[in-house]
Amino acid sequence: MVVESRQDDSRRRDAGDLDLGYLALFLGMRVNQLVKERLQAAGYRGVRESHGYLIQHLIETERSITELAQRMQVTQQAVSKAVAELAHLGVLEVLPGADKRSKIVRLSARGWHIVKESRRIRRQIDRRLIHTAGAAPYGRARRILVQCLEALGGMDPVRSRRIPPPQ
């Protein structure tokens, strides 16, 4: 016989018991979900959150498959698969490299539109959060999260656009 406690049920629903790391993670996941939904509604179907881990490396410049794999800390096969998916969606352009085997990857016009639209959607969500929390508390929370990332060595990957995909 299994006995369920009402106290146990309420504790499972209370986010106040979660640590800052989980709360930040879950907020980020929800924001990403909203961005994806709005991108799809805007006609950018097929783009997944995981594609962003590759796209971030192409914001500054075009790169080879090998360089992308090194920066992402994954295999060339994994990058090639993601590049093929994004090229099929019209997000990336794949060009011949210096030798016959290498390929250069860059964002297409559609890819740049997705980047710009994602940023616009994120700014909208940010304004909603600022309105909800208030500008000063929101600013403090943001500074605290940056300080926490700094303390744990997590800001360098953010600054260099080298966030590794989840494993």
DANORUR-V437616 format. One record per backbone hydrogen bond with DSSP energy under -0.5 kcal/mol. NH is the residue of the N-H (numbers start at 0). CO is the residue of the C=O. If there is no record, write none. Layout:
[[NH:CO] [NH:CO]]
This chain:
[[2:0] [3:1] [8:4] [9:5] [10:6] [11:7] [12:8] [13:9] [13:10] [14:12] [16:13] [17:14] [22:18] [23:19] [24:20] [25:21] [26:22] [27:23] [28:24] [29:25] [30:26] [31:27] [32:28] [33:29] [34:30] [35:31] [36:32] [37:33] [38:34] [39:35] [40:36] [41:37] [42:39] [43:38] [44:42] [46:43] [50:47] [51:47] [51:48] [52:49] [53:50] [54:50] [55:51] [56:53] [57:54] [58:55] [62:104] [64:102] [67:63] [68:64] [69:65] [70:66] [71:67] [72:68] [73:68] [78:74] [79:75] [80:76] [81:77] [82:78] [83:79] [84:80] [85:81] [86:82] [87:83] [88:84] [89:86] [90:85] [91:85] [92:105] [94:92] [94:103] [96:98] [96:101] [103:94] [104:62] [105:92] [107:90] [111:107] [112:108] [113:109] [114:110] [115:111] [116:112] [117:113] [118:114] [119:115] [120:116] [121:117] [122:118] [123:119] [124:120] [125:121] [126:122] [127:123] [128:124] [129:125] [130:126] [131:127] [132:128] [133:129] [137:133] [138:134] [139:135] [140:136] [141:137] [142:138] [143:139] [144:140] [145:141] [146:142] [147:143] [148:144] [149:145] [150:146] [151:147] [152:149] [153:148] [154:148] [157:153] [158:154] [159:155] [160:157] [161:156] [163:161]]
